[in-house]
Amino acid sequence: MGGPKALVELDGEPLVRRALRVLSDGGCRPLIVVLGAAAESVGPLLPDGVTPVVADDWPEGMGASLRAGLDALSGTDADAALVHLVDLPGVTAEAVARLAASSGPDALVRAAYSGRPAHPVLIGRGHWAGVRAGASGDAGAREYLAGHSGLRLVECGDIASAGDVDTPEQLARFRDG
């Protein structure tokens, strides 16, 4: 992408601000953003009321970010974490709200698109220790979710799309519509 994805703009809005807007409009509070390599560039873009958390071990991969985010939430009264990635501009506030409606300490809910599991993911506080223990490399919570019989898929394909933005060509598809 030629730089950090969080800074890439879609319709004049950096992807990090777009993701935060979707989470906020979907009813998520508090909002915590885990920063890594581009913390100095992304941090100033965060709106008031958003808590930045730096994952010092960010080179390890997505697992480091997930652990840092869950650690930050542990100090709040949140009973669940809705995990969303910055490079998913097709996720809507409606999809976030649909998952958040299942919030609770035992929640383990994943968005699905035409039956295929994707993001965002809602993880109840009761699962944080297990997710955190297994979060390594770029797998994040993948193994914990795959092996958990309590995981529930919530179809969101009617209100959002799961496509990510890893290349300029993929970004162009979202710009074109």
KADA-V169289 format. One record per helix or strand of 2 or more residues. SS is the DSSP state (h for helix, s for strand). FROM is the first residue (numbers start at 1). LEN is the number of residues. If there is no record, write none. Layout:
# KADA-V169289
SS:FROM:LEN / SS:FROM:LEN
This chain:
# KADA-V169289
h:5:3 / s:9:2 / s:13:2 / h:15:11 / s:31:5 / h:39:7 / s:50:5 / h:58:3 / h:62:13 / s:80:4 / h:93:8 / s:108:6 / s:116:9 / h:125:10 / h:142:5 / s:152:4 / h:168:9
